[in-house]
């Protein structure tokens, strides 16, 4: 085999080793193989996202429950106020936003028990 053949074999070996090392290297932490710190960070991020989703669902259920339990006249009055303000300020009221705004106004209007 001539020098061109050896150069080709060397190139293939370099390409394979480079691909092998690159696929198992953690560039953020400078280690090879499976990175324990990356795994811990991914687990912590997934846990935080799950907790945030659970909190959002809990708040949404609380808003829906409060909205359903409100007096109908008070609910209508507050909904009218919210719609008027949204129209006056050219705001878009998305699904669930009206209920949330009505519940916030309702809670603010209630006397606080100490």
N, C-alpha and C positions, 0 to 999 in steps of 0.2 A: 504494500500500500504506500502510495506516495504522500508527500506532505499535504496535498490537498485533501486526501482521504482522512488523514489524522486531524486536520483542521475541522473537517466536517464532524468527525466523531467527538472531538473536544467541544464543538458548538452544541451538539445534541446533549452531551453530558451536562454542560453548563445550563442548558435550557431546562432539563429535567430536574437538576438539583435546585435551580432557582425557583422553579414552580413548587417543588416540594417544600422548600424552606419558607417561601412566601405564604403558602397556604396555612402554615402552622405557626406563624409569627404574630404576636400581639404587638403592634407598633405603638399603641398608647402606653403600654407598661414595659415594653422592651424584653419580653420573654418569649420563649418558644413553647409550642404545644398549647394545650388548653389553659387559658388564663383564669386563674381563680378570682382575681379582682374584677375582671370583666363579668364573670358569672354572678358575683355578688352584686355588682352595680345593676345588672339586668334584673336580678331578682328584687332588689330594692325598688327599682323603677316600676316593675310590674305590680308590686305590693302597693305602692303609692297611688298608682292609677286605679287599682281596684278599690282602694279606700275612698278615693275621690268620686268614683262612680257610685259607690254605695251611699255616700253622703248626699250626692245630688238626687238619688232616688228617694232617700229618706225625706229630704226637704220638699221634693215634689209631692210626695204622699201627704206630708203635713199641710202643704198649701191646698191640695185638693180636699182634704178632710175639713179644714177650716172653712173653705169656700162653701162646701155642702152644708155645714152646720150653721152658717150665718143666717140671720133673719132676711127673708126675701126682699123686703122693702129697703133694708140697709144695703144689701147686695146691689139692688137696682140703682140706688142713689149713688153709690161709690163707682159702679160701672159707668154710669152716665158722666160723672166727673172725669174719670180716666179717659173715656172716649172723646169728650170735649177738649181736654188738654192735648191729647194726641193729635186731634184734628187741627187745633190752633197752632201747634208747633210743628205740624207736618211730620209726625212720627208714624212709623209703621208698627202696628201691633201684631205680633206673630202669635202662633198657636200657644196658648198657655200663659202668654204675657199679661193678658187682661186679668186672669184669675190671680196671678202673682201680685200685680199692682193693687188689685182690690183688697187682697189679704193683707198686704203691707199697710195700706191706708187704714184698714179696719183695726189692725193691731196697734197702730199709732194713736187711734182715736179712743182706745180702751184705757180706762184708768189703771195705773200700775198698782198692784197689791204688794205691799212691803211686808 
